[in-house]
Amino acid sequence: MQVFDCQSHVFPREYAELLTRNSGPVRARRIGDDYQIVYDDVVEFRLSPEVYDPRKKLADMDRAGVDVALLSINIPGPELLDAELRLEAAQCCNDYIADVVSRFSDRFVGLAVIPWQDEEAAGREMVRAVTQLGLRGVVLYSHLAGAPVDSPTFEPLLAAAAQDRIPVVLHPTYPVWSSTIRDYSMVPMLGMMVDTSIAMLRLILGGILERYPQLTIVHPHCGGVLPYLMPRVVEQTEVKGRGRERISRSPDQYYKRVYLDLVSPSTRAMQYAIDFAGLNHCLFGSDHPWVRIESLLECVAGLQLDPQDRDKILYRNACRVFSVAT
């Protein structure tokens, strides 16, 4: 049995150091060998670069039986930094991931980050990351420094990704409305899942998926709350006629083209995602090092799948999406 983990994170110390130079709402300060990351004085977390060490990741992958992992930067992304730091930050992250992939080419592939607000610089960096560094897609956070993902500012980059067949992988970041649910750690529990669902629905209702049918999107964490709420969305658009200004078909028809990763520690949630999206559109992921890989694999083992279908979810679908030879 082969396993491709399509959500696995790294965080270069050089990028953490760069965050200490940022003057905007997202800031970092050193605490010994670690960094305290603060979002707009609303939420914060401690970041330990050693937790993301590639050799530690490899050891965890070996222990769990993971063959290949798709590496990305989780949060914060470079779009949250001062304008003069964004491109430098993206290049720092992309060069780091490309270096790790080159050193362990049989175990890792990578995703790029780009400075989305600067169309020209972001376009150049996306091309560099894919054509020169060999990265296999680009991360799109659930909002881009507060701007919605379907903003006209970002459409040329999404159009380029569609044209060049570059997969776009949604990833949560702290919602702009985090202050309303800061109590009880509800931001990572609930807020991030809702925020990626809002982002995905904006890509649908904003007409992005209609205008660019070749665009490949991966929606993480079993689609957040959107698969569960899609019948309500369809009733609103198709019966009540709301939110249909930029689409010509039912929203669920566009969403059928989207891939869901199964990063949810629940066999029941995974099964719901599979029933919703189909066996060919679901990808295994772990969210390592934030989540123990074995806990996700145990949930997959609880699914009532024949070996061929399990192989699709654990390995073959991701190989197809991210152009990895099987």
C-alpha positions as CSV (number, residue, x, y, z in Angstrom):
1,M,0.0,0.0,0.0
2,Q,1.4,3.4,-1.1
3,V,0.5,6.6,0.7
4,F,0.8,10.2,-0.6
5,D,0.2,12.8,2.1
6,C,-1.1,15.9,0.3
7,Q,-1.1,18.3,3.3
8,S,2.2,18.4,5.1
9,H,3.9,21.6,6.3
10,V,7.4,23.0,6.7
11,F,8.5,26.4,8.1
12,P,12.0,27.6,7.3
13,R,13.8,29.5,10.1
14,E,14.8,32.1,7.6
15,Y,11.2,32.9,7.0
16,A,10.5,33.1,10.7
17,E,13.3,35.6,11.0
18,L,11.9,37.6,8.1
19,L,8.6,37.8,10.0
20,T,10.3,39.7,12.8
21,R,10.9,42.5,10.3
22,N,7.3,42.9,9.5
23,S,5.6,46.1,10.8
24,G,2.0,45.1,9.9
25,P,-0.7,43.3,11.9
26,V,1.2,39.9,11.7
27,R,4.3,40.1,13.8
28,A,6.9,37.7,15.2
29,R,9.3,37.9,18.1
30,R,12.0,35.5,19.1
31,I,11.6,33.5,22.3
32,G,14.9,31.5,22.6
33,D,15.0,29.3,19.5
34,D,11.2,29.7,19.0
35,Y,9.0,32.5,17.7
36,Q,5.8,33.9,19.0
37,I,3.5,34.8,16.1
38,V,0.8,37.4,16.7
39,Y,-2.2,38.1,14.4
40,D,-3.5,41.7,14.9
41,D,-3.3,41.3,18.7
42,V,-6.3,38.9,18.5
43,V,-4.7,35.5,18.3
44,E,-1.2,34.2,18.7
45,F,0.7,30.9,18.7
46,R,4.2,29.7,19.4
47,L,6.2,28.4,16.4
48,S,9.1,26.0,16.9
49,P,11.1,25.6,13.6
50,E,12.6,22.4,14.8
51,V,9.2,20.8,14.8
52,Y,9.1,21.3,11.0
53,D,12.6,19.8,10.4
54,P,12.5,17.6,7.3
55,R,14.4,14.8,8.9
56,K,12.0,14.6,11.7
57,K,9.2,14.7,9.2
58,L,10.8,11.8,7.3
59,A,11.1,9.8,10.5
60,D,7.4,10.4,11.3
61,M,6.5,9.4,7.7
62,D,8.5,6.2,7.9
63,R,6.8,5.3,11.2
64,A,3.4,5.9,9.7
65,G,4.1,4.3,6.4
66,V,3.9,7.5,4.2
67,D,5.8,7.3,1.0
68,V,5.5,10.8,-0.4
69,A,4.5,14.2,1.2
70,L,3.4,17.4,-0.5
71,L,5.2,20.2,1.4
72,S,3.8,23.7,1.9
73,I,4.0,26.7,4.2
74,N,1.0,26.8,6.4
75,I,0.5,30.2,8.1
76,P,1.2,33.1,8.0
77,G,1.7,33.4,4.2
78,P,3.7,36.2,2.5
79,E,0.5,38.0,1.5
80,L,0.1,39.2,5.1
81,L,3.5,41.0,5.2
82,D,4.5,44.5,4.3
83,A,4.6,45.2,0.6
84,E,8.4,45.4,0.4
85,L,8.7,42.0,2.1
86,R,6.2,39.9,0.3
87,L,8.3,38.8,-2.7
88,E,11.3,38.2,-0.6
89,A,9.2,36.1,1.7
90,A,7.7,34.0,-1.1
91,Q,11.1,33.4,-2.7
92,C,12.6,32.4,0.7
93,C,9.8,29.8,1.2
94,N,9.9,28.5,-2.3
95,D,13.7,28.2,-2.4
96,Y,13.6,26.3,0.9
97,I,10.9,23.9,-0.2
98,A,12.7,23.3,-3.5
99,D,16.0,22.6,-1.7
100,V,14.3,20.1,0.6
101,V,12.6,18.4,-2.4
102,S,15.9,18.2,-4.2
103,R,17.6,16.6,-1.2
104,F,14.8,14.0,-0.8
105,S,13.4,13.8,-4.3
106,D,11.9,10.4,-3.8
107,R,9.9,11.5,-0.7
108,F,8.8,15.1,-1.2
109,V,7.1,17.3,-3.7
110,G,6.3,21.0,-3.0
111,L,3.8,23.8,-3.3
112,A,4.7,27.5,-3.9
113,V,3.5,30.6,-2.1
114,I,3.3,33.9,-4.0
115,P,2.7,37.6,-3.2
116,W,-0.8,37.6,-4.5
117,Q,-1.4,41.3,-4.3
118,D,1.4,42.2,-6.8
119,E,0.2,40.6,-10.0
120,E,3.4,41.0,-11.9
121,A,5.7,39.8,-9.2
122,A,3.4,37.0,-8.2
123,G,3.1,35.9,-11.8
124,R,6.8,35.8,-12.2
125,E,7.3,33.9,-9.0
126,M,4.6,31.4,-9.8
127,V,6.4,30.7,-13.1
128,R,9.8,30.5,-11.5
129,A,8.5,28.2,-8.8
130,V,7.0,25.8,-11.2
131,T,9.3,25.9,-14.2
132,Q,12.7,26.4,-12.5
133,L,12.2,25.0,-9.0
134,G,9.9,22.2,-10.0
135,L,7.1,22.9,-7.5
136,R,3.7,21.3,-8.3
137,G,1.1,24.0,-7.4
138,V,0.4,27.2,-5.5
139,V,-1.2,27.9,-2.2
140,L,-4.2,30.2,-2.0
141,Y,-5.1,31.2,1.5
142,S,-8.8,31.7,2.5
143,H,-8.4,35.4,2.2
144,L,-5.5,37.5,1.1
145,A,-4.8,40.2,3.7
146,G,-8.5,40.6,4.1
147,A,-9.3,40.7,0.3
148,P,-11.6,37.9,-1.0
149,V,-10.1,35.3,-3.2
150,D,-12.4,36.1,-6.1
151,S,-11.4,39.7,-6.2
152,P,-10.5,41.0,-9.7
153,T,-7.0,41.7,-8.4
154,F,-6.3,38.0,-8.2
155,E,-8.2,36.7,-11.2
156,P,-5.3,37.1,-13.7
157,L,-3.2,34.8,-11.5
158,L,-5.9,32.2,-11.3
159,A,-6.4,32.5,-15.0
160,A,-2.6,31.8,-15.5
161,A,-2.8,28.8,-13.1
162,A,-5.7,27.4,-15.1
163,Q,-3.9,28.0,-18.5
164,D,-0.7,26.4,-17.3
165,R,-2.5,23.6,-15.4
166,I,-1.0,24.6,-12.1
167,P,-3.1,23.2,-9.2
168,V,-4.4,25.7,-6.6
169,V,-4.6,24.5,-3.1
170,L,-6.8,26.4,-0.6
171,H,-5.4,26.7,2.9
172,P,-7.0,28.3,6.0
173,T,-5.6,31.4,7.6
174,Y,-6.9,33.3,10.6
175,P,-10.2,34.8,9.5
176,V,-10.6,38.6,9.5
177,W,-13.5,38.0,11.9
178,S,-11.3,36.0,14.4
179,S,-12.0,38.5,17.2
180,T,-15.6,37.4,17.3
181,I,-14.7,33.8,18.1
182,R,-11.3,34.2,19.9
183,D,-12.7,32.6,23.1
184,Y,-12.1,28.9,23.8
185,S,-9.7,28.5,20.9
186,M,-12.7,28.5,18.5
187,V,-10.6,30.0,15.7
188,P,-8.7,26.8,14.8
189,M,-11.6,24.6,15.9
190,L,-14.3,26.2,13.7
191,G,-13.3,29.6,12.2
192,M,-10.7,28.3,9.8
193,M,-13.0,25.6,8.4
194,V,-15.7,28.2,7.9
195,D,-13.3,30.6,6.3
196,T,-12.1,28.1,3.6
197,S,-15.7,27.3,2.9
198,I,-16.5,30.9,2.3
199,A,-13.4,31.2,0.1
200,M,-14.5,28.1,-2.0
201,L,-18.0,29.4,-2.3
202,R,-16.8,32.8,-3.5
203,L,-14.7,31.0,-6.2
204,I,-17.9,29.3,-7.3
205,L,-20.4,32.1,-7.0
206,G,-17.9,34.7,-8.2
207,G,-17.7,32.8,-11.5
208,I,-14.0,31.9,-11.3
209,L,-14.7,28.2,-11.9
210,E,-17.1,29.0,-14.7
211,R,-14.7,31.2,-16.5
212,Y,-11.8,28.9,-16.0
213,P,-13.0,25.3,-16.3
214,Q,-9.5,23.9,-16.5
215,L,-8.6,25.3,-13.0
216,T,-7.8,22.6,-10.5
217,I,-8.7,23.5,-6.9
218,V,-8.1,21.4,-3.8
219,H,-10.3,22.3,-0.8
220,P,-8.8,21.0,2.4
221,H,-10.3,19.4,5.6
222,C,-13.1,17.5,3.9
223,G,-14.3,20.8,2.4
224,G,-14.8,22.5,5.7
225,V,-18.6,22.9,6.1
226,L,-19.4,23.5,2.5
227,P,-20.3,19.9,1.4
228,Y,-22.8,19.7,4.3
229,L,-24.3,23.1,3.4
230,M,-24.3,22.7,-0.4
231,P,-27.9,21.6,-0.5
232,R,-28.9,24.9,1.2
233,V,-26.7,26.8,-1.2
234,V,-28.3,25.1,-4.2
235,E,-31.8,25.8,-2.8
236,Q,-30.9,29.5,-2.4
237,T,-29.5,29.9,-5.9
238,E,-31.8,27.6,-7.9
239,V,-35.1,28.1,-6.1
240,K,-34.8,31.6,-4.7
241,G,-32.5,32.9,-7.5
242,R,-30.0,34.4,-5.1
243,G,-26.3,34.8,-5.8
244,R,-26.6,33.6,-9.5
245,E,-25.4,36.8,-11.1
246,R,-22.0,35.3,-12.2
247,I,-22.8,31.7,-12.8
248,S,-25.0,29.9,-15.3
249,R,-25.3,26.5,-13.6
250,S,-26.0,25.2,-10.1
251,P,-23.2,25.7,-7.7
252,D,-22.9,22.0,-7.0
253,Q,-22.0,21.4,-10.6
254,Y,-18.9,23.5,-10.3
255,Y,-18.0,22.0,-6.9
256,K,-18.0,18.5,-8.4
257,R,-14.7,19.5,-10.2
258,V,-13.0,20.4,-6.9
259,Y,-10.8,17.9,-5.0
260,L,-11.3,17.5,-1.2
261,D,-8.5,16.4,1.0
262,L,-9.5,14.2,3.9
263,V,-7.8,16.0,6.8
264,S,-10.4,15.4,9.5
265,P,-9.8,12.9,12.4
266,S,-13.1,11.1,11.7
267,T,-14.0,8.2,9.6
268,R,-17.6,9.5,9.4
269,A,-16.4,12.9,8.1
270,M,-14.2,11.2,5.6
271,Q,-17.0,9.0,4.4
272,Y,-19.3,12.0,4.0
273,A,-16.7,13.7,1.9
274,I,-16.2,10.6,-0.3
275,D,-19.9,10.2,-0.7
276,F,-20.2,13.9,-1.7
277,A,-17.2,14.3,-3.9
278,G,-16.6,10.8,-5.2
279,L,-13.7,8.4,-4.9
280,N,-11.8,10.1,-7.8
281,H,-11.9,13.5,-6.1
282,C,-10.6,12.8,-2.6
283,L,-7.0,12.9,-1.4
284,F,-5.4,11.7,1.8
285,G,-3.7,14.3,3.9
286,S,-2.5,14.6,7.5
287,D,-1.7,18.3,8.3
288,H,1.6,17.1,9.8
289,P,3.2,18.2,12.1
290,W,0.1,19.7,13.6
291,V,-1.7,16.4,13.5
292,R,-0.4,12.9,14.1
293,I,-0.3,11.1,10.7
294,E,-1.3,7.7,12.2
295,S,-4.6,9.2,13.5
296,L,-5.7,10.0,9.9
297,L,-4.6,6.7,8.5
298,E,-6.5,4.9,11.3
299,C,-9.7,6.8,10.1
300,V,-9.0,5.7,6.5
301,A,-8.6,2.1,7.7
302,G,-12.1,2.4,9.1
303,L,-13.7,3.2,5.7
304,Q,-15.4,0.3,3.9
305,L,-13.3,0.5,0.8
306,D,-12.0,-2.2,-1.5
307,P,-8.2,-2.1,-2.1
308,Q,-8.5,-0.4,-5.5
309,D,-10.6,2.5,-4.1
310,R,-8.4,2.9,-1.0
311,D,-5.4,3.1,-3.4
312,K,-7.1,6.0,-5.2
313,I,-7.6,8.0,-2.1
314,L,-4.2,7.2,-0.5
315,Y,-2.0,7.6,-3.5
316,R,-3.2,7.6,-7.1
317,N,-5.5,10.6,-7.1
318,A,-2.8,12.8,-5.6
319,C,-0.3,11.6,-8.1
320,R,-2.7,12.6,-10.9
321,V,-3.5,16.0,-9.5
322,F,0.2,16.9,-8.7
323,S,1.8,15.2,-11.7
324,V,3.8,12.7,-9.8
325,A,4.8,9.5,-11.6
326,T,3.2,6.4,-10.0
